[in-house]
Amino acid sequence: MDGERQVERVVVLALDGVYPFELGIPSRIFGAADGRYEVLTCSVDGRPVRSNADFTIGVEHGPEILATADTVVVVSVGVAYIPAELPPEVVAALARIRPDARIVSICTAAFVLAAAGLLDGRRATTHWHVTDLFRRRYPQVEVDPDVLFVHDGRILTSAGAASGVDVCLHIVRTDHGSELANAVARRCVVPPFRDGGQAQYIEQPVPESGAADTAATRAWALERLDEPLTLTDLAAHARMSLRTFARRFNDEVGLSPGRWLIQQRVGRARHLLESSDLPVDRIAIEVGFATGASLRQHLHAAIGVSPQAYRRTFRAAGVRQRSGRRLQAS
């Protein structure tokens, strides 16, 4: 029926050694998305799986359910459980996934996808602590240890632990727009989008006790994205030298001030493209890009599409969402 709500089936594959926290992320995030997703959990044989904690976890489904999935999420396991070669039962389970299904890994589950050959020639990420091991085992994969997640075609890989939240919110945002993704984030009491990448979580020297941070300056800048802010402006607001400010900013955020500003402006532009009828040139001015051409360049670099294509996609998603709400209310 036209206008009927589409429900996507997400199947979560739990392997022995699974982290309980990460196992719960897909159900928690997708389950808060107004009924747009159905989340089911399976193991390679339908039996309970050992967790990385001191308990086992029962599941309701066996591997046959993977053949029905629109999206498959493979959940992270403890480092001691990371296999050099996949057990035959895991290979058989992964072989059930449809060729057109979206596949997501959380944290160390990238090792599972790589061992299955699913990441060959692709860009991917995993927890920064095991990046060197990943590179040694899978030199055919371009691993990026500095990001929270990577979206490469139908394959998405995320970094350590809580980045599973980030990648699941990204999927909701991609499928249904920022309005629903932001609502899900509020319901789960998590940020809808985290600044920077996992570089900000890599072990590094702790700033001196009592040292000033850049949080207030970042908040100040977010209220002035339409202004031509420079590094000098930001450092002056923080009352730091240019060198000290740039170093401290990168330590805290994982990005240079310039890259962070571009990221924030692109994010604001995406929101305006979804939620307003403003022309592209006007949006560019509102978010601090000098011209529409500059906005087009930065948006394409960030997500690979033009402003017009982005607006068409997410306006269509918004129409589907509103139509679904009317159908549900009737």
VEXSETI-305738 format. One record per residue (C-alpha): residue number from 1; x, y negated, z; residue in three letters. Coordinates in nm, 3 decimals. Example, Ala and Ser with C-alpha at 12.3 -4.5 7.8 and 13.67 -1.06 7.14 Angstrom:
<k->1 | x->1.230 | y->0.450 | z->0.780 | r->ala>
<k->2 | x->1.367 | y->0.106 | z->0.714 | r->ser>
This chain:
<k->1 | x->0.000 | y->0.000 | z->0.000 | r->met>
<k->2 | x->0.132 | y->-0.347 | z->-0.089 | r->asp>
<k->3 | x->0.239 | y->-0.538 | z->0.220 | r->gly>
<k->4 | x->0.263 | y->-0.221 | z->0.428 | r->glu>
<k->5 | x->0.543 | y->-0.238 | z->0.682 | r->arg>
<k->6 | x->0.854 | y->-0.046 | z->0.585 | r->gln>
<k->7 | x->1.006 | y->0.150 | z->0.873 | r->val>
<k->8 | x->1.369 | y->0.250 | z->0.830 | r->glu>
<k->9 | x->1.486 | y->0.574 | z->0.986 | r->arg>
<k->10 | x->1.813 | y->0.547 | z->1.177 | r->val>
<k->11 | x->1.971 | y->0.875 | z->1.280 | r->val>
<k->12 | x->2.245 | y->0.866 | z->1.542 | r->val>
<k->13 | x->2.498 | y->1.149 | z->1.534 | r->leu>
<k->14 | x->2.640 | y->1.236 | z->1.877 | r->ala>
<k->15 | x->2.961 | y->1.440 | z->1.883 | r->leu>
<k->16 | x->3.135 | y->1.608 | z->2.175 | r->asp>
<k->17 | x->3.318 | y->1.348 | z->2.382 | r->gly>
<k->18 | x->3.065 | y->1.076 | z->2.300 | r->val>
<k->19 | x->3.073 | y->0.754 | z->2.501 | r->tyr>
<k->20 | x->2.730 | y->0.717 | z->2.669 | r->pro>
<k->21 | x->2.732 | y->0.337 | z->2.641 | r->phe>
<k->22 | x->2.788 | y->0.336 | z->2.265 | r->glu>
<k->23 | x->2.536 | y->0.617 | z->2.216 | r->leu>
<k->24 | x->2.263 | y->0.394 | z->2.356 | r->gly>
<k->25 | x->2.339 | y->0.088 | z->2.143 | r->ile>
<k->26 | x->2.149 | y->0.179 | z->1.822 | r->pro>
<k->27 | x->1.833 | y->0.272 | z->2.010 | r->ser>
<k->28 | x->1.849 | y->-0.044 | z->2.222 | r->arg>
<k->29 | x->1.912 | y->-0.287 | z->1.935 | r->ile>
<k->30 | x->1.701 | y->-0.132 | z->1.660 | r->phe>
<k->31 | x->1.431 | y->-0.041 | z->1.910 | r->gly>
<k->32 | x->1.385 | y->-0.410 | z->1.988 | r->ala>
<k->33 | x->1.322 | y->-0.503 | z->1.623 | r->ala>
<k->34 | x->0.940 | y->-0.516 | z->1.622 | r->asp>
<k->35 | x->0.893 | y->-0.160 | z->1.499 | r->gly>
<k->36 | x->1.105 | y->-0.206 | z->1.187 | r->arg>
<k->37 | x->1.323 | y->0.094 | z->1.270 | r->tyr>
<k->38 | x->1.272 | y->0.448 | z->1.397 | r->glu>
<k->39 | x->1.574 | y->0.578 | z->1.587 | r->val>
<k->40 | x->1.642 | y->0.950 | z->1.628 | r->leu>
<k->41 | x->1.944 | y->1.121 | z->1.782 | r->thr>
<k->42 | x->2.100 | y->1.450 | z->1.675 | r->cys>
<k->43 | x->2.404 | y->1.669 | z->1.731 | r->ser>
<k->44 | x->2.583 | y->1.896 | z->1.484 | r->val>
<k->45 | x->2.395 | y->2.201 | z->1.614 | r->asp>
<k->46 | x->2.095 | y->2.062 | z->1.802 | r->gly>
<k->47 | x->2.250 | y->2.151 | z->2.136 | r->arg>
<k->48 | x->2.352 | y->1.914 | z->2.419 | r->pro>
<k->49 | x->2.685 | y->1.736 | z->2.374 | r->val>
<k->50 | x->2.955 | y->1.672 | z->2.630 | r->arg>
<k->51 | x->2.996 | y->1.305 | z->2.703 | r->ser>
<k->52 | x->3.319 | y->1.125 | z->2.785 | r->asn>
<k->53 | x->3.178 | y->1.088 | z->3.137 | r->ala>
<k->54 | x->3.095 | y->1.360 | z->3.389 | r->asp>
<k->55 | x->2.765 | y->1.469 | z->3.234 | r->phe>
<k->56 | x->2.623 | y->1.624 | z->2.920 | r->thr>
<k->57 | x->2.355 | y->1.468 | z->2.701 | r->ile>
<k->58 | x->2.057 | y->1.651 | z->2.557 | r->gly>
<k->59 | x->1.932 | y->1.560 | z->2.209 | r->val>
<k->60 | x->1.603 | y->1.633 | z->2.038 | r->glu>
<k->61 | x->1.729 | y->1.710 | z->1.687 | r->his>
<k->62 | x->1.977 | y->1.917 | z->1.491 | r->gly>
<k->63 | x->2.180 | y->1.812 | z->1.185 | r->pro>
<k->64 | x->1.892 | y->1.870 | z->0.942 | r->glu>
<k->65 | x->1.747 | y->1.532 | z->1.045 | r->ile>
<k->66 | x->2.047 | y->1.359 | z->0.884 | r->leu>
<k->67 | x->1.904 | y->1.435 | z->0.539 | r->ala>
<k->68 | x->1.604 | y->1.212 | z->0.619 | r->thr>
<k->69 | x->1.806 | y->0.910 | z->0.737 | r->ala>
<k->70 | x->1.813 | y->0.571 | z->0.568 | r->asp>
<k->71 | x->2.097 | y->0.476 | z->0.803 | r->thr>
<k->72 | x->2.331 | y->0.711 | z->0.989 | r->val>
<k->73 | x->2.526 | y->0.587 | z->1.291 | r->val>
<k->74 | x->2.822 | y->0.798 | z->1.405 | r->val>
<k->75 | x->2.907 | y->0.712 | z->1.764 | r->val>
<k->76 | x->3.253 | y->0.683 | z->1.918 | r->ser>
<k->77 | x->3.425 | y->0.959 | z->2.115 | r->val>
<k->78 | x->3.706 | y->0.955 | z->2.368 | r->gly>
<k->79 | x->4.056 | y->0.945 | z->2.225 | r->val>
<k->80 | x->4.120 | y->1.301 | z->2.342 | r->ala>
<k->81 | x->3.829 | y->1.416 | z->2.124 | r->tyr>
<k->82 | x->3.946 | y->1.245 | z->1.803 | r->ile>
<k->83 | x->4.014 | y->1.533 | z->1.561 | r->pro>
<k->84 | x->4.307 | y->1.542 | z->1.321 | r->ala>
<k->85 | x->4.083 | y->1.755 | z->1.100 | r->glu>
<k->86 | x->3.707 | y->1.769 | z->1.122 | r->leu>
<k->87 | x->3.554 | y->2.091 | z->1.256 | r->pro>
<k->88 | x->3.351 | y->2.278 | z->0.992 | r->pro>
<k->89 | x->3.024 | y->2.204 | z->1.171 | r->glu>
<k->90 | x->3.092 | y->1.829 | z->1.158 | r->val>
<k->91 | x->3.180 | y->1.851 | z->0.788 | r->val>
<k->92 | x->2.856 | y->2.040 | z->0.725 | r->ala>
<k->93 | x->2.653 | y->1.786 | z->0.919 | r->ala>
<k->94 | x->2.801 | y->1.489 | z->0.730 | r->leu>
<k->95 | x->2.736 | y->1.666 | z->0.400 | r->ala>
<k->96 | x->2.363 | y->1.642 | z->0.473 | r->arg>
<k->97 | x->2.367 | y->1.261 | z->0.450 | r->ile>
<k->98 | x->2.200 | y->1.128 | z->0.135 | r->arg>
<k->99 | x->2.430 | y->0.954 | z->-0.117 | r->pro>
<k->100 | x->2.229 | y->0.632 | z->-0.088 | r->asp>
<k->101 | x->2.218 | y->0.624 | z->0.293 | r->ala>
<k->102 | x->2.395 | y->0.351 | z->0.486 | r->arg>
<k->103 | x->2.664 | y->0.489 | z->0.718 | r->ile>
<k->104 | x->2.788 | y->0.311 | z->1.030 | r->val>
<k->105 | x->3.069 | y->0.399 | z->1.269 | r->ser>
<k->106 | x->3.111 | y->0.259 | z->1.617 | r->ile>
<k->107 | x->3.466 | y->0.227 | z->1.753 | r->cys>
<k->108 | x->3.667 | y->0.551 | z->1.719 | r->thr>
<k->109 | x->3.400 | y->0.710 | z->1.499 | r->ala>
<k->110 | x->3.588 | y->0.544 | z->1.211 | r->ala>
<k->111 | x->3.830 | y->0.837 | z->1.248 | r->phe>
<k->112 | x->3.543 | y->1.073 | z->1.168 | r->val>
<k->113 | x->3.443 | y->0.882 | z->0.855 | r->leu>
<k->114 | x->3.806 | y->0.856 | z->0.743 | r->ala>
<k->115 | x->3.868 | y->1.228 | z->0.798 | r->ala>
<k->116 | x->3.562 | y->1.297 | z->0.583 | r->ala>
<k->117 | x->3.706 | y->1.083 | z->0.302 | r->gly>
<k->118 | x->3.427 | y->0.827 | z->0.329 | r->leu>
<k->119 | x->3.667 | y->0.537 | z->0.385 | r->leu>
<k->120 | x->3.920 | y->0.613 | z->0.110 | r->asp>
<k->121 | x->4.009 | y->0.290 | z->-0.071 | r->gly>
<k->122 | x->3.785 | y->0.087 | z->0.157 | r->arg>
<k->123 | x->3.845 | y->-0.181 | z->0.417 | r->arg>
<k->124 | x->3.751 | y->-0.071 | z->0.768 | r->ala>
<k->125 | x->3.811 | y->-0.137 | z->1.136 | r->thr>
<k->126 | x->3.828 | y->0.052 | z->1.463 | r->thr>
<k->127 | x->3.932 | y->-0.021 | z->1.820 | r->his>
<k->128 | x->4.253 | y->-0.227 | z->1.822 | r->trp>
<k->129 | x->4.416 | y->0.011 | z->2.070 | r->his>
<k->130 | x->4.416 | y->0.302 | z->1.821 | r->val>
<k->131 | x->4.486 | y->0.103 | z->1.504 | r->thr>
<k->132 | x->4.844 | y->0.231 | z->1.469 | r->asp>
<k->133 | x->4.729 | y->0.592 | z->1.500 | r->leu>
<k->134 | x->4.457 | y->0.526 | z->1.242 | r->phe>
<k->135 | x->4.707 | y->0.375 | z->0.997 | r->arg>
<k->136 | x->4.941 | y->0.671 | z->1.031 | r->arg>
<k->137 | x->4.668 | y->0.924 | z->0.970 | r->arg>
<k->138 | x->4.480 | y->0.740 | z->0.696 | r->tyr>
<k->139 | x->4.714 | y->0.518 | z->0.493 | r->pro>
<k->140 | x->4.458 | y->0.522 | z->0.211 | r->gln>
<k->141 | x->4.225 | y->0.305 | z->0.424 | r->val>
<k->142 | x->4.281 | y->-0.069 | z->0.459 | r->glu>
<k->143 | x->4.233 | y->-0.114 | z->0.833 | r->val>
<k->144 | x->4.171 | y->-0.462 | z->0.977 | r->asp>
<k->145 | x->4.227 | y->-0.472 | z->1.355 | r->pro>
<k->146 | x->4.126 | y->-0.839 | z->1.391 | r->asp>
<k->147 | x->3.752 | y->-0.821 | z->1.324 | r->val>
<k->148 | x->3.447 | y->-0.700 | z->1.513 | r->leu>
<k->149 | x->3.306 | y->-0.511 | z->1.215 | r->phe>
<k->150 | x->3.354 | y->-0.460 | z->0.843 | r->val>
<k->151 | x->3.069 | y->-0.431 | z->0.591 | r->his>
<k->152 | x->3.198 | y->-0.261 | z->0.276 | r->asp>
<k->153 | x->2.915 | y->-0.155 | z->0.048 | r->gly>
<k->154 | x->2.705 | y->0.113 | z->0.215 | r->arg>
<k->155 | x->2.970 | y->0.177 | z->0.483 | r->ile>
<k->156 | x->2.999 | y->-0.033 | z->0.798 | r->leu>
<k->157 | x->3.268 | y->0.019 | z->1.061 | r->thr>
<k->158 | x->3.284 | y->-0.158 | z->1.395 | r->ser>
<k->159 | x->3.555 | y->-0.214 | z->1.651 | r->ala>
<k->160 | x->3.561 | y->-0.116 | z->2.017 | r->gly>
<k->161 | x->3.260 | y->-0.045 | z->2.239 | r->ala>
<k->162 | x->3.034 | y->-0.354 | z->2.247 | r->ala>
<k->163 | x->3.108 | y->-0.436 | z->1.884 | r->ser>
<k->164 | x->2.847 | y->-0.169 | z->1.815 | r->gly>
<k->165 | x->2.599 | y->-0.433 | z->1.928 | r->val>
<k->166 | x->2.746 | y->-0.680 | z->1.678 | r->asp>
<k->167 | x->2.723 | y->-0.443 | z->1.384 | r->val>
<k->168 | x->2.367 | y->-0.334 | z->1.468 | r->cys>
<k->169 | x->2.256 | y->-0.698 | z->1.495 | r->leu>
<k->170 | x->2.429 | y->-0.763 | z->1.163 | r->his>
<k->171 | x->2.222 | y->-0.485 | z->1.006 | r->ile>
<k->172 | x->1.900 | y->-0.632 | z->1.143 | r->val>
<k->173 | x->2.008 | y->-0.975 | z->1.014 | r->arg>
<k->174 | x->2.094 | y->-0.831 | z->0.671 | r->thr>
<k->175 | x->1.767 | y->-0.638 | z->0.646 | r->asp>
<k->176 | x->1.524 | y->-0.892 | z->0.792 | r->his>
<k->177 | x->1.693 | y->-1.229 | z->0.842 | r->gly>
<k->178 | x->1.826 | y->-1.431 | z->1.132 | r->ser>
<k->179 | x->1.488 | y->-1.497 | z->1.293 | r->glu>
<k->180 | x->1.435 | y->-1.131 | z->1.381 | r->leu>
<k->181 | x->1.803 | y->-1.071 | z->1.463 | r->ala>
<k->182 | x->1.801 | y->-1.367 | z->1.703 | r->asn>
<k->183 | x->1.481 | y->-1.240 | z->1.865 | r->ala>
<k->184 | x->1.639 | y->-0.897 | z->1.913 | r->val>
<k->185 | x->1.947 | y->-1.058 | z->2.066 | r->ala>
<k->186 | x->1.734 | y->-1.255 | z->2.312 | r->arg>
<k->187 | x->1.540 | y->-0.944 | z->2.414 | r->arg>
<k->188 | x->1.865 | y->-0.756 | z->2.475 | r->cys>
<k->189 | x->2.029 | y->-1.058 | z->2.642 | r->val>
<k->190 | x->2.330 | y->-1.058 | z->2.410 | r->val>
<k->191 | x->2.471 | y->-1.329 | z->2.182 | r->pro>
<k->192 | x->2.325 | y->-1.309 | z->1.829 | r->pro>
<k->193 | x->2.671 | y->-1.371 | z->1.682 | r->phe>
<k->194 | x->3.008 | y->-1.365 | z->1.853 | r->arg>
<k->195 | x->3.278 | y->-1.609 | z->1.749 | r->asp>
<k->196 | x->3.613 | y->-1.476 | z->1.633 | r->gly>
<k->197 | x->3.714 | y->-1.113 | z->1.613 | r->gly>
<k->198 | x->3.861 | y->-0.846 | z->1.833 | r->gln>
<k->199 | x->4.196 | y->-1.028 | z->1.821 | r->ala>
<k->200 | x->4.064 | y->-1.225 | z->2.116 | r->gln>
<k->201 | x->4.041 | y->-0.901 | z->2.318 | r->tyr>
<k->202 | x->4.386 | y->-0.763 | z->2.240 | r->ile>
<k->203 | x->4.618 | y->-0.758 | z->2.537 | r->glu>
<k->204 | x->4.816 | y->-1.082 | z->2.552 | r->gln>
<k->205 | x->4.967 | y->-1.309 | z->2.817 | r->pro>
<k->206 | x->4.705 | y->-1.463 | z->3.044 | r->val>
<k->207 | x->4.697 | y->-1.847 | z->3.036 | r->pro>
<k->208 | x->4.838 | y->-2.015 | z->3.342 | r->glu>
<k->209 | x->4.599 | y->-2.036 | z->3.633 | r->ser>
<k->210 | x->4.403 | y->-2.359 | z->3.624 | r->gly>
<k->211 | x->4.495 | y->-2.434 | z->3.262 | r->ala>
<k->212 | x->4.231 | y->-2.620 | z->3.064 | r->ala>
<k->213 | x->4.036 | y->-2.424 | z->2.804 | r->asp>
<k->214 | x->3.868 | y->-2.527 | z->2.481 | r->thr>
<k->215 | x->3.509 | y->-2.425 | z->2.557 | r->ala>
<k->216 | x->3.388 | y->-2.780 | z->2.620 | r->ala>
<k->217 | x->3.544 | y->-2.899 | z->2.296 | r->thr>
<k->218 | x->3.382 | y->-2.615 | z->2.104 | r->arg>
<k->219 | x->3.042 | y->-2.708 | z->2.247 | r->ala>
<k->220 | x->3.110 | y->-3.073 | z->2.159 | r->trp>
<k->221 | x->3.203 | y->-2.978 | z->1.802 | r->ala>
<k->222 | x->2.891 | y->-2.766 | z->1.753 | r->leu>
<k->223 | x->2.681 | y->-3.078 | z->1.812 | r->glu>
<k->224 | x->2.877 | y->-3.263 | z->1.542 | r->arg>
<k->225 | x->2.917 | y->-3.012 | z->1.260 | r->leu>
<k->226 | x->2.791 | y->-3.271 | z->1.013 | r->asp>
<k->227 | x->3.088 | y->-3.495 | z->1.093 | r->glu>
<k->228 | x->3.433 | y->-3.461 | z->0.926 | r->pro>
<k->229 | x->3.601 | y->-3.315 | z->1.234 | r->leu>
<k->230 | x->3.977 | y->-3.273 | z->1.222 | r->thr>
<k->231 | x->4.225 | y->-3.090 | z->1.441 | r->leu>
<k->232 | x->4.329 | y->-3.431 | z->1.574 | r->thr>
<k->233 | x->3.967 | y->-3.505 | z->1.675 | r->asp>
<k->234 | x->3.934 | y->-3.172 | z->1.855 | r->leu>
<k->235 | x->4.268 | y->-3.200 | z->2.034 | r->ala>
<k->236 | x->4.189 | y->-3.555 | z->2.140 | r->ala>
<k->237 | x->3.856 | y->-3.447 | z->2.290 | r->his>
<k->238 | x->4.033 | y->-3.166 | z->2.478 | r->ala>
<k->239 | x->4.306 | y->-3.409 | z->2.586 | r->arg>
<k->240 | x->4.580 | y->-3.182 | z->2.458 | r->met>
<k->241 | x->4.860 | y->-3.214 | z->2.208 | r->ser>
<k->242 | x->4.789 | y->-3.074 | z->1.863 | r->leu>
<k->243 | x->5.024 | y->-2.781 | z->1.916 | r->arg>
<k->244 | x->4.892 | y->-2.692 | z->2.261 | r->thr>
<k->245 | x->4.531 | y->-2.717 | z->2.150 | r->phe>
<k->246 | x->4.583 | y->-2.504 | z->1.840 | r->ala>
<k->247 | x->4.767 | y->-2.235 | z->2.039 | r->arg>
<k->248 | x->4.513 | y->-2.227 | z->2.322 | r->arg>
<k->249 | x->4.218 | y->-2.229 | z->2.082 | r->phe>
<k->250 | x->4.355 | y->-1.930 | z->1.894 | r->asn>
<k->251 | x->4.426 | y->-1.745 | z->2.221 | r->asp>
<k->252 | x->4.066 | y->-1.793 | z->2.337 | r->glu>
<k->253 | x->3.872 | y->-1.753 | z->2.014 | r->val>
<k->254 | x->4.094 | y->-1.539 | z->1.793 | r->gly>
<k->255 | x->4.072 | y->-1.791 | z->1.508 | r->leu>
<k->256 | x->4.236 | y->-2.118 | z->1.417 | r->ser>
<k->257 | x->4.022 | y->-2.431 | z->1.480 | r->pro>
<k->258 | x->3.982 | y->-2.481 | z->1.106 | r->gly>
<k->259 | x->3.862 | y->-2.127 | z->1.041 | r->arg>
<k->260 | x->3.628 | y->-2.146 | z->1.338 | r->trp>
<k->261 | x->3.471 | y->-2.469 | z->1.210 | r->leu>
<k->262 | x->3.413 | y->-2.314 | z->0.869 | r->ile>
<k->263 | x->3.256 | y->-2.008 | z->1.032 | r->gln>
<k->264 | x->3.019 | y->-2.224 | z->1.236 | r->gln>
<k->265 | x->2.924 | y->-2.436 | z->0.936 | r->arg>
<k->266 | x->2.853 | y->-2.130 | z->0.724 | r->val>
<k->267 | x->2.640 | y->-1.987 | z->1.005 | r->gly>
<k->268 | x->2.441 | y->-2.311 | z->1.033 | r->arg>
<k->269 | x->2.399 | y->-2.323 | z->0.656 | r->ala>
<k->270 | x->2.265 | y->-1.967 | z->0.652 | r->arg>
<k->271 | x->2.006 | y->-2.060 | z->0.913 | r->his>
<k->272 | x->1.893 | y->-2.365 | z->0.714 | r->leu>
<k->273 | x->1.875 | y->-2.164 | z->0.391 | r->leu>
<k->274 | x->1.647 | y->-1.914 | z->0.565 | r->glu>
<k->275 | x->1.433 | y->-2.155 | z->0.763 | r->ser>
<k->276 | x->1.401 | y->-2.473 | z->0.551 | r->ser>
<k->277 | x->1.330 | y->-2.594 | z->0.199 | r->asp>
<k->278 | x->1.622 | y->-2.839 | z->0.202 | r->leu>
<k->279 | x->1.819 | y->-2.853 | z->-0.125 | r->pro>
<k->280 | x->2.161 | y->-2.691 | z->-0.118 | r->val>
<k->281 | x->2.338 | y->-3.026 | z->-0.151 | r->asp>
<k->282 | x->2.149 | y->-3.160 | z->0.150 | r->arg>
<k->283 | x->2.227 | y->-2.852 | z->0.357 | r->ile>
<k->284 | x->2.594 | y->-2.897 | z->0.270 | r->ala>
<k->285 | x->2.585 | y->-3.248 | z->0.417 | r->ile>
<k->286 | x->2.392 | y->-3.134 | z->0.725 | r->glu>
<k->287 | x->2.655 | y->-2.873 | z->0.813 | r->val>
<k->288 | x->2.965 | y->-3.075 | z->0.734 | r->gly>
<k->289 | x->3.062 | y->-2.953 | z->0.388 | r->phe>
<k->290 | x->3.126 | y->-3.252 | z->0.163 | r->ala>
<k->291 | x->2.944 | y->-3.113 | z->-0.140 | r->thr>
<k->292 | x->2.714 | y->-2.836 | z->-0.249 | r->gly>
<k->293 | x->3.006 | y->-2.690 | z->-0.442 | r->ala>
<k->294 | x->3.205 | y->-2.664 | z->-0.119 | r->ser>
<k->295 | x->2.916 | y->-2.487 | z->0.054 | r->leu>
<k->296 | x->2.883 | y->-2.245 | z->-0.238 | r->arg>
<k->297 | x->3.253 | y->-2.168 | z->-0.223 | r->gln>
<k->298 | x->3.259 | y->-2.103 | z->0.152 | r->his>
<k->299 | x->2.935 | y->-1.903 | z->0.157 | r->leu>
<k->300 | x->3.055 | y->-1.683 | z->-0.127 | r->his>
<k->301 | x->3.388 | y->-1.628 | z->0.050 | r->ala>
<k->302 | x->3.205 | y->-1.532 | z->0.371 | r->ala>
<k->303 | x->2.929 | y->-1.303 | z->0.242 | r->ile>
<k->304 | x->2.978 | y->-1.274 | z->-0.134 | r->gly>
<k->305 | x->2.660 | y->-1.445 | z->-0.258 | r->val>
<k->306 | x->2.547 | y->-1.790 | z->-0.369 | r->ser>
<k->307 | x->2.318 | y->-2.008 | z->-0.154 | r->pro>
<k->308 | x->2.030 | y->-1.953 | z->-0.398 | r->gln>
<k->309 | x->2.071 | y->-1.575 | z->-0.390 | r->ala>
<k->310 | x->2.095 | y->-1.578 | z->-0.011 | r->tyr>
<k->311 | x->1.781 | y->-1.789 | z->0.019 | r->arg>
<k->312 | x->1.586 | y->-1.564 | z->-0.218 | r->arg>
<k->313 | x->1.689 | y->-1.253 | z->-0.027 | r->thr>
<k->314 | x->1.606 | y->-1.376 | z->0.321 | r->phe>
<k->315 | x->1.298 | y->-1.570 | z->0.226 | r->arg>
<k->316 | x->1.169 | y->-1.242 | z->0.081 | r->ala>
<k->317 | x->1.260 | y->-1.069 | z->0.407 | r->ala>
<k->318 | x->1.074 | y->-1.336 | z->0.602 | r->gly>
<k->319 | x->0.766 | y->-1.297 | z->0.383 | r->val>
<k->320 | x->0.774 | y->-0.918 | z->0.437 | r->arg>
<k->321 | x->0.811 | y->-0.971 | z->0.811 | r->gln>
<k->322 | x->0.519 | y->-1.217 | z->0.832 | r->arg>
<k->323 | x->0.309 | y->-0.991 | z->0.613 | r->ser>
<k->324 | x->0.385 | y->-0.701 | z->0.845 | r->gly>
<k->325 | x->0.278 | y->-0.906 | z->1.147 | r->arg>
<k->326 | x->-0.054 | y->-0.992 | z->0.982 | r->arg>
<k->327 | x->-0.107 | y->-0.628 | z->0.890 | r->leu>
<k->328 | x->-0.030 | y->-0.518 | z->1.247 | r->gln>
<k->329 | x->-0.269 | y->-0.776 | z->1.391 | r->ala>
<k->330 | x->-0.553 | y->-0.680 | z->1.158 | r->ser>
